[in-house]
Amino acid sequence: MNTNTQLGHLVALFFLAIGVAGLGFPYRIQAAALRKRANFWGFQNPFLGWMETQGYIWMLRAIGVVAFGAALFIELVILCNR
């Protein structure tokens, strides 16, 4: 196994972790983001209102689907190029 293949597997694992988090735990991600709602460099976070909506949850799920798809695509490319 060469280093490019190993790097590809690591990248796929990273995207898989994002996909599992986005699809499996969107409410925990939302809660963590809302806990971090303290001032950002002294300014109030302008996205707080949107981060409390159901649209934010759907956005997290969409990111999870895209990341999961990217992980599968990377693994398919690695397996097909052997």
Backbone atoms as SQL, in Angstrom:
CREATE TABLE atoms (id INTEGER PRIMARY KEY, chain TEXT, resi INTEGER, resn TEXT, atom TEXT, x REAL, y REAL, z REAL);
INSERT INTO atoms VALUES
  (1, 'A', 1, 'MET', 'N', 0.860, -1.182, 0.000),
  (2, 'A', 1, 'MET', 'CA', 0.000, 0.000, 0.000),
  (3, 'A', 1, 'MET', 'C', 0.897, 1.232, 0.000),
  (4, 'A', 2, 'ASN', 'N', 0.731, 2.092, -0.987),
  (5, 'A', 2, 'ASN', 'CA', 1.583, 3.279, -1.064),
  (6, 'A', 2, 'ASN', 'C', 0.994, 4.414, -0.218),
  (7, 'A', 3, 'THR', 'N', 1.765, 5.492, -0.140),
  (8, 'A', 3, 'THR', 'CA', 1.360, 6.593, 0.731),
  (9, 'A', 3, 'THR', 'C', 0.133, 7.331, 0.207),
  (10, 'A', 4, 'ASN', 'N', -0.059, 7.382, -1.117),
  (11, 'A', 4, 'ASN', 'CA', -1.244, 8.051, -1.655),
  (12, 'A', 4, 'ASN', 'C', -2.512, 7.300, -1.274),
  (13, 'A', 5, 'THR', 'N', -2.436, 5.985, -1.293),
  (14, 'A', 5, 'THR', 'CA', -3.597, 5.185, -0.899),
  (15, 'A', 5, 'THR', 'C', -3.897, 5.366, 0.584),
  (16, 'A', 6, 'GLN', 'N', -2.873, 5.384, 1.391),
  (17, 'A', 6, 'GLN', 'CA', -3.075, 5.594, 2.822),
  (18, 'A', 6, 'GLN', 'C', -3.676, 6.966, 3.101),
  (19, 'A', 7, 'LEU', 'N', -3.182, 7.974, 2.404),
  (20, 'A', 7, 'LEU', 'CA', -3.731, 9.322, 2.562),
  (21, 'A', 7, 'LEU', 'C', -5.189, 9.365, 2.119),
  (22, 'A', 8, 'GLY', 'N', -5.495, 8.666, 1.023),
  (23, 'A', 8, 'GLY', 'CA', -6.880, 8.603, 0.557),
  (24, 'A', 8, 'GLY', 'C', -7.801, 7.956, 1.575),
  (25, 'A', 9, 'HIS', 'N', -7.325, 6.900, 2.226),
  (26, 'A', 9, 'HIS', 'CA', -8.130, 6.256, 3.258),
  (27, 'A', 9, 'HIS', 'C', -8.346, 7.186, 4.458),
  (28, 'A', 10, 'LEU', 'N', -7.327, 7.955, 4.809),
  (29, 'A', 10, 'LEU', 'CA', -7.471, 8.901, 5.924),
  (30, 'A', 10, 'LEU', 'C', -8.467, 10.007, 5.584),
  (31, 'A', 11, 'VAL', 'N', -8.403, 10.497, 4.366),
  (32, 'A', 11, 'VAL', 'CA', -9.347, 11.533, 3.936),
  (33, 'A', 11, 'VAL', 'C', -10.768, 10.976, 3.928),
  (34, 'A', 12, 'ALA', 'N', -10.922, 9.750, 3.429),
  (35, 'A', 12, 'ALA', 'CA', -12.239, 9.118, 3.420),
  (36, 'A', 12, 'ALA', 'C', -12.756, 8.917, 4.839),
  (37, 'A', 13, 'LEU', 'N', -11.870, 8.534, 5.756),
  (38, 'A', 13, 'LEU', 'CA', -12.273, 8.357, 7.152),
  (39, 'A', 13, 'LEU', 'C', -12.713, 9.679, 7.768),
  (40, 'A', 14, 'PHE', 'N', -12.018, 10.760, 7.432),
  (41, 'A', 14, 'PHE', 'CA', -12.392, 12.089, 7.913),
  (42, 'A', 14, 'PHE', 'C', -13.794, 12.461, 7.436),
  (43, 'A', 15, 'PHE', 'N', -14.055, 12.274, 6.135),
  (44, 'A', 15, 'PHE', 'CA', -15.376, 12.586, 5.602),
  (45, 'A', 15, 'PHE', 'C', -16.445, 11.657, 6.169),
  (46, 'A', 16, 'LEU', 'N', -16.085, 10.415, 6.416),
  (47, 'A', 16, 'LEU', 'CA', -17.034, 9.491, 7.023),
  (48, 'A', 16, 'LEU', 'C', -17.416, 9.942, 8.428),
  (49, 'A', 17, 'ALA', 'N', -16.442, 10.415, 9.187),
  (50, 'A', 17, 'ALA', 'CA', -16.726, 10.907, 10.539),
  (51, 'A', 17, 'ALA', 'C', -17.652, 12.128, 10.496),
  (52, 'A', 18, 'ILE', 'N', -17.408, 13.035, 9.559),
  (53, 'A', 18, 'ILE', 'CA', -18.288, 14.193, 9.405),
  (54, 'A', 18, 'ILE', 'C', -19.686, 13.745, 8.992),
  (55, 'A', 19, 'GLY', 'N', -19.755, 12.782, 8.088),
  (56, 'A', 19, 'GLY', 'CA', -21.049, 12.274, 7.646),
  (57, 'A', 19, 'GLY', 'C', -21.837, 11.621, 8.765),
  (58, 'A', 20, 'VAL', 'N', -21.174, 10.805, 9.558),
  (59, 'A', 20, 'VAL', 'CA', -21.861, 10.141, 10.676),
  (60, 'A', 20, 'VAL', 'C', -22.322, 11.178, 11.693),
  (61, 'A', 21, 'ALA', 'N', -21.491, 12.168, 11.977),
  (62, 'A', 21, 'ALA', 'CA', -21.877, 13.206, 12.934),
  (63, 'A', 21, 'ALA', 'C', -23.049, 14.027, 12.411),
  (64, 'A', 22, 'GLY', 'N', -22.995, 14.405, 11.152),
  (65, 'A', 22, 'GLY', 'CA', -24.065, 15.221, 10.578),
  (66, 'A', 22, 'GLY', 'C', -25.378, 14.479, 10.459),
  (67, 'A', 23, 'LEU', 'N', -25.321, 13.200, 10.129),
  (68, 'A', 23, 'LEU', 'CA', -26.547, 12.417, 9.986),
  (69, 'A', 23, 'LEU', 'C', -27.052, 11.866, 11.315),
  (70, 'A', 24, 'GLY', 'N', -26.133, 11.494, 12.182),
  (71, 'A', 24, 'GLY', 'CA', -26.537, 10.831, 13.418),
  (72, 'A', 24, 'GLY', 'C', -26.772, 11.742, 14.608),
  (73, 'A', 25, 'PHE', 'N', -26.075, 12.849, 14.650),
  (74, 'A', 25, 'PHE', 'CA', -26.130, 13.696, 15.842),
  (75, 'A', 25, 'PHE', 'C', -26.321, 15.179, 15.526),
  (76, 'A', 26, 'PRO', 'N', -27.287, 15.545, 14.678),
  (77, 'A', 26, 'PRO', 'CA', -27.407, 16.972, 14.339),
  (78, 'A', 26, 'PRO', 'C', -27.832, 17.828, 15.527),
  (79, 'A', 27, 'TYR', 'N', -28.619, 17.269, 16.440),
  (80, 'A', 27, 'TYR', 'CA', -29.063, 18.064, 17.587),
  (81, 'A', 27, 'TYR', 'C', -27.920, 18.308, 18.570),
  (82, 'A', 28, 'ARG', 'N', -27.004, 17.360, 18.682),
  (83, 'A', 28, 'ARG', 'CA', -25.836, 17.575, 19.549),
  (84, 'A', 28, 'ARG', 'C', -24.910, 18.625, 18.947),
  (85, 'A', 29, 'ILE', 'N', -24.765, 18.610, 17.625),
  (86, 'A', 29, 'ILE', 'CA', -23.942, 19.630, 16.968),
  (87, 'A', 29, 'ILE', 'C', -24.571, 21.007, 17.168),
  (88, 'A', 30, 'GLN', 'N', -25.898, 21.067, 17.047),
  (89, 'A', 30, 'GLN', 'CA', -26.595, 22.332, 17.257),
  (90, 'A', 30, 'GLN', 'C', -26.412, 22.823, 18.689),
  (91, 'A', 31, 'ALA', 'N', -26.530, 21.918, 19.652),
  (92, 'A', 31, 'ALA', 'CA', -26.356, 22.307, 21.051),
  (93, 'A', 31, 'ALA', 'C', -24.939, 22.802, 21.308),
  (94, 'A', 32, 'ALA', 'N', -23.945, 22.141, 20.729),
  (95, 'A', 32, 'ALA', 'CA', -22.557, 22.586, 20.901),
  (96, 'A', 32, 'ALA', 'C', -22.338, 23.951, 20.259),
  (97, 'A', 33, 'ALA', 'N', -22.939, 24.159, 19.095),
  (98, 'A', 33, 'ALA', 'CA', -22.786, 25.459, 18.429),
  (99, 'A', 33, 'ALA', 'C', -23.455, 26.563, 19.232),
  (100, 'A', 34, 'LEU', 'N', -24.597, 26.260, 19.833),
  (101, 'A', 34, 'LEU', 'CA', -25.285, 27.279, 20.625),
  (102, 'A', 34, 'LEU', 'C', -24.566, 27.550, 21.944),
  (103, 'A', 35, 'ARG', 'N', -23.854, 26.556, 22.468),
  (104, 'A', 35, 'ARG', 'CA', -23.058, 26.795, 23.674),
  (105, 'A', 35, 'ARG', 'C', -21.903, 27.734, 23.367),
  (106, 'A', 36, 'LYS', 'N', -21.406, 27.687, 22.152),
  (107, 'A', 36, 'LYS', 'CA', -20.280, 28.534, 21.752),
  (108, 'A', 36, 'LYS', 'C', -20.751, 29.902, 21.269),
  (109, 'A', 37, 'ARG', 'N', -21.945, 30.278, 21.651),
  (110, 'A', 37, 'ARG', 'CA', -22.505, 31.504, 21.105),
  (111, 'A', 37, 'ARG', 'C', -22.000, 32.762, 21.793),
  (112, 'A', 38, 'ALA', 'N', -20.960, 32.625, 22.563),
  (113, 'A', 38, 'ALA', 'CA', -20.347, 33.805, 23.168),
  (114, 'A', 38, 'ALA', 'C', -19.841, 34.723, 22.063),
  (115, 'A', 39, 'ASN', 'N', -19.475, 35.867, 22.451),
  (116, 'A', 39, 'ASN', 'CA', -19.025, 36.858, 21.475),
  (117, 'A', 39, 'ASN', 'C', -17.823, 36.341, 20.696),
  (118, 'A', 40, 'PHE', 'N', -17.816, 36.626, 19.423),
  (119, 'A', 40, 'PHE', 'CA', -16.738, 36.237, 18.535),
  (120, 'A', 40, 'PHE', 'C', -15.897, 37.466, 18.283),
  (121, 'A', 41, 'TRP', 'N', -14.716, 37.520, 18.872),
  (122, 'A', 41, 'TRP', 'CA', -13.823, 38.671, 18.804),
  (123, 'A', 41, 'TRP', 'C', -14.515, 39.950, 19.252),
  (124, 'A', 42, 'GLY', 'N', -15.353, 39.833, 20.235),
  (125, 'A', 42, 'GLY', 'CA', -16.029, 40.994, 20.772),
  (126, 'A', 42, 'GLY', 'C', -17.325, 41.363, 20.079),
  (127, 'A', 43, 'PHE', 'N', -17.687, 40.643, 19.019),
  (128, 'A', 43, 'PHE', 'CA', -18.913, 40.920, 18.273),
  (129, 'A', 43, 'PHE', 'C', -19.925, 39.818, 18.526),
  (130, 'A', 44, 'GLN', 'N', -21.181, 40.178, 18.541),
  (131, 'A', 44, 'GLN', 'CA', -22.248, 39.189, 18.687),
  (132, 'A', 44, 'GLN', 'C', -22.345, 38.357, 17.412),
  (133, 'A', 45, 'ASN', 'N', -22.552, 37.069, 17.556),
  (134, 'A', 45, 'ASN', 'CA', -22.642, 36.165, 16.422),
  (135, 'A', 45, 'ASN', 'C', -23.939, 36.440, 15.659),
  (136, 'A', 46, 'PRO', 'N', -23.872, 36.808, 14.374),
  (137, 'A', 46, 'PRO', 'CA', -25.095, 37.141, 13.629),
  (138, 'A', 46, 'PRO', 'C', -25.915, 35.923, 13.218),
  (139, 'A', 47, 'PHE', 'N', -25.380, 34.714, 13.371),
  (140, 'A', 47, 'PHE', 'CA', -26.078, 33.516, 12.936),
  (141, 'A', 47, 'PHE', 'C', -26.861, 32.832, 14.050),
  (142, 'A', 48, 'LEU', 'N', -26.909, 33.410, 15.238),
  (143, 'A', 48, 'LEU', 'CA', -27.564, 32.746, 16.373),
  (144, 'A', 48, 'LEU', 'C', -29.032, 32.473, 16.112),
  (145, 'A', 49, 'GLY', 'N', -29.735, 33.401, 15.532),
  (146, 'A', 49, 'GLY', 'CA', -31.156, 33.194, 15.271),
  (147, 'A', 49, 'GLY', 'C', -31.392, 32.041, 14.321),
  (148, 'A', 50, 'TRP', 'N', -30.550, 31.953, 13.293),
  (149, 'A', 50, 'TRP', 'CA', -30.715, 30.883, 12.317),
  (150, 'A', 50, 'TRP', 'C', -30.283, 29.532, 12.877),
  (151, 'A', 51, 'MET', 'N', -29.281, 29.535, 13.753),
  (152, 'A', 51, 'MET', 'CA', -28.784, 28.282, 14.309),
  (153, 'A', 51, 'MET', 'C', -29.800, 27.618, 15.234),
  (154, 'A', 52, 'GLU', 'N', -30.805, 28.327, 15.650),
  (155, 'A', 52, 'GLU', 'CA', -31.840, 27.760, 16.511),
  (156, 'A', 52, 'GLU', 'C', -33.022, 27.205, 15.730),
  (157, 'A', 53, 'THR', 'N', -33.003, 27.283, 14.409),
  (158, 'A', 53, 'THR', 'CA', -34.140, 26.860, 13.600),
  (159, 'A', 53, 'THR', 'C', -33.986, 25.413, 13.127),
  (160, 'A', 54, 'GLN', 'N', -35.085, 24.895, 12.593),
  (161, 'A', 54, 'GLN', 'CA', -35.076, 23.551, 12.025),
  (162, 'A', 54, 'GLN', 'C', -34.289, 23.513, 10.713),
  (163, 'A', 55, 'GLY', 'N', -34.183, 24.643, 10.038),
  (164, 'A', 55, 'GLY', 'CA', -33.395, 24.721, 8.818),
  (165, 'A', 55, 'GLY', 'C', -31.920, 24.424, 9.065),
  (166, 'A', 56, 'TYR', 'N', -31.419, 24.802, 10.219),
  (167, 'A', 56, 'TYR', 'CA', -30.034, 24.517, 10.581),
  (168, 'A', 56, 'TYR', 'C', -29.826, 23.010, 10.737),
  (169, 'A', 57, 'ILE', 'N', -30.802, 22.339, 11.334),
  (170, 'A', 57, 'ILE', 'CA', -30.728, 20.883, 11.483),
  (171, 'A', 57, 'ILE', 'C', -30.702, 20.216, 10.108),
  (172, 'A', 58, 'TRP', 'N', -31.553, 20.684, 9.193),
  (173, 'A', 58, 'TRP', 'CA', -31.572, 20.110, 7.844),
  (174, 'A', 58, 'TRP', 'C', -30.281, 20.391, 7.100),
  (175, 'A', 59, 'MET', 'N', -29.675, 21.551, 7.332),
  (176, 'A', 59, 'MET', 'CA', -28.394, 21.860, 6.723),
  (177, 'A', 59, 'MET', 'C', -27.314, 20.920, 7.252),
  (178, 'A', 60, 'LEU', 'N', -27.330, 20.630, 8.546),
  (179, 'A', 60, 'LEU', 'CA', -26.366, 19.692, 9.111),
  (180, 'A', 60, 'LEU', 'C', -26.553, 18.296, 8.516),
  (181, 'A', 61, 'ARG', 'N', -27.796, 17.900, 8.334),
  (182, 'A', 61, 'ARG', 'CA', -28.059, 16.599, 7.721),
  (183, 'A', 61, 'ARG', 'C', -27.596, 16.565, 6.269),
  (184, 'A', 62, 'ALA', 'N', -27.808, 17.650, 5.547),
  (185, 'A', 62, 'ALA', 'CA', -27.357, 17.713, 4.149),
  (186, 'A', 62, 'ALA', 'C', -25.836, 17.637, 4.067),
  (187, 'A', 63, 'ILE', 'N', -25.157, 18.324, 4.959),
  (188, 'A', 63, 'ILE', 'CA', -23.700, 18.233, 5.007),
  (189, 'A', 63, 'ILE', 'C', -23.274, 16.804, 5.315),
  (190, 'A', 64, 'GLY', 'N', -24.005, 16.132, 6.200),
  (191, 'A', 64, 'GLY', 'CA', -23.706, 14.737, 6.513),
  (192, 'A', 64, 'GLY', 'C', -23.857, 13.830, 5.306),
  (193, 'A', 65, 'VAL', 'N', -24.908, 14.041, 4.521),
  (194, 'A', 65, 'VAL', 'CA', -25.125, 13.224, 3.322),
  (195, 'A', 65, 'VAL', 'C', -24.014, 13.464, 2.305),
  (196, 'A', 66, 'VAL', 'N', -23.658, 14.716, 2.095),
  (197, 'A', 66, 'VAL', 'CA', -22.612, 15.041, 1.125),
  (198, 'A', 66, 'VAL', 'C', -21.263, 14.478, 1.586),
  (199, 'A', 67, 'ALA', 'N', -20.951, 14.604, 2.867),
  (200, 'A', 67, 'ALA', 'CA', -19.682, 14.082, 3.381),
  (201, 'A', 67, 'ALA', 'C', -19.645, 12.561, 3.300),
  (202, 'A', 68, 'PHE', 'N', -20.756, 11.910, 3.606),
  (203, 'A', 68, 'PHE', 'CA', -20.832, 10.454, 3.510),
  (204, 'A', 68, 'PHE', 'C', -20.652, 10.012, 2.059),
  (205, 'A', 69, 'GLY', 'N', -21.279, 10.722, 1.139),
  (206, 'A', 69, 'GLY', 'CA', -21.107, 10.425, -0.281),
  (207, 'A', 69, 'GLY', 'C', -19.678, 10.633, -0.739),
  (208, 'A', 70, 'ALA', 'N', -19.027, 11.673, -0.226),
  (209, 'A', 70, 'ALA', 'CA', -17.629, 11.925, -0.594),
  (210, 'A', 70, 'ALA', 'C', -16.734, 10.797, -0.093),
  (211, 'A', 71, 'ALA', 'N', -16.995, 10.305, 1.111),
  (212, 'A', 71, 'ALA', 'CA', -16.206, 9.195, 1.650),
  (213, 'A', 71, 'ALA', 'C', -16.376, 7.949, 0.788),
  (214, 'A', 72, 'LEU', 'N', -17.601, 7.654, 0.402),
  (215, 'A', 72, 'LEU', 'CA', -17.837, 6.489, -0.454),
  (216, 'A', 72, 'LEU', 'C', -17.173, 6.658, -1.817),
  (217, 'A', 73, 'PHE', 'N', -17.252, 7.845, -2.379),
  (218, 'A', 73, 'PHE', 'CA', -16.640, 8.103, -3.674),
  (219, 'A', 73, 'PHE', 'C', -15.123, 7.937, -3.609),
  (220, 'A', 74, 'ILE', 'N', -14.504, 8.457, -2.571),
  (221, 'A', 74, 'ILE', 'CA', -13.042, 8.342, -2.424),
  (222, 'A', 74, 'ILE', 'C', -12.651, 6.863, -2.317),
  (223, 'A', 75, 'GLU', 'N', -13.397, 6.118, -1.513),
  (224, 'A', 75, 'GLU', 'CA', -13.076, 4.693, -1.375),
  (225, 'A', 75, 'GLU', 'C', -13.284, 3.944, -2.684),
  (226, 'A', 76, 'LEU', 'N', -14.322, 4.300, -3.431),
  (227, 'A', 76, 'LEU', 'CA', -14.538, 3.655, -4.730),
  (228, 'A', 76, 'LEU', 'C', -13.390, 3.952, -5.692),
  (229, 'A', 77, 'VAL', 'N', -12.923, 5.181, -5.707),
  (230, 'A', 77, 'VAL', 'CA', -11.808, 5.544, -6.574),
  (231, 'A', 77, 'VAL', 'C', -10.552, 4.773, -6.167),
  (232, 'A', 78, 'ILE', 'N', -10.303, 4.651, -4.880),
  (233, 'A', 78, 'ILE', 'CA', -9.124, 3.919, -4.417),
  (234, 'A', 78, 'ILE', 'C', -9.232, 2.442, -4.810),
  (235, 'A', 79, 'LEU', 'N', -10.408, 1.857, -4.600),
  (236, 'A', 79, 'LEU', 'CA', -10.568, 0.438, -4.891),
  (237, 'A', 79, 'LEU', 'C', -10.543, 0.148, -6.396),
  (238, 'A', 80, 'CYS', 'N', -11.028, 1.050, -7.209),
  (239, 'A', 80, 'CYS', 'CA', -11.044, 0.828, -8.661),
  (240, 'A', 80, 'CYS', 'C', -9.678, 1.048, -9.301),
  (241, 'A', 81, 'ASN', 'N', -8.800, 1.774, -8.649),
  (242, 'A', 81, 'ASN', 'CA', -7.489, 2.054, -9.215),
  (243, 'A', 81, 'ASN', 'C', -6.421, 1.076, -8.752),
  (244, 'A', 82, 'ARG', 'N', -6.786, -0.004, -8.148),
  (245, 'A', 82, 'ARG', 'CA', -5.800, -0.995, -7.702),
  (246, 'A', 82, 'ARG', 'C', -5.352, -1.858, -8.816);
